[in-house]
Amino acid sequence: MKKFYSGMEVRRRLDALNSSSKKEGNQAAQEVTIKETFFDPEIRGAAWVGFMLVTIQQLTGINAILFYSA
């Protein structure tokens, strides 16, 4: 940030990030259950896509190739 903004602007943006993270911190501290993950409308699609990708990897055996490819 220091490359793109002045010192005061960096401080202002960091303070804004810190204050927003403290507000969201209380909400994020609650544990999410598996049921909420797969049936919450906001993240339902991503959870199901991830689940299906992992399942297909396991069933086809491609996970072993992907694991050792790196």
Secondary structure, 3 states (H helix, E strand, C coil): CCCCCCHHHHHHHHHHHHHHHHHHHHHHCCCCCHHHHHHCCCCHHHHHHHHHHHHHHHHHCHHHHHHHHC
